Amino acid sequence: MEKQILIIEDNQADIELIESVLERLEGSYQLHTFTNAIEPLDLLLRGKLKVDLILLDLNLPKMNGIEFMVKLRSIE
């Protein structure tokens, strides 16, 4: 079964580094990459995105990683 991995990171070099590390993993996965936390939070809250792992930058524009996690934890 394909794992769903969410990357929320605003630095392109960091995204590329994470992707290169993940390429070494065995198994099948799909990456969902966002440069801010607002859009993926909306998708998660509406049930439009289901993920197995979230890799989250804490220093993000508009909504930081801590704020994202607080809102995400409100999901039943």
QUICOR-V323846 format. One record per helix or strand of 3 or more residues. SS is the DSSP state (alpha for helix, beta for strand). FROM is the first residue (numbers start at 0). TO is the last residue. Records with the same first field share a line. If there is no record, write none. Layout:
SS = FROM-TO  FROM-TO
//
This chain:
beta = 2-7  28-33  52-55
alpha = 11-21  36-44  64-71
//
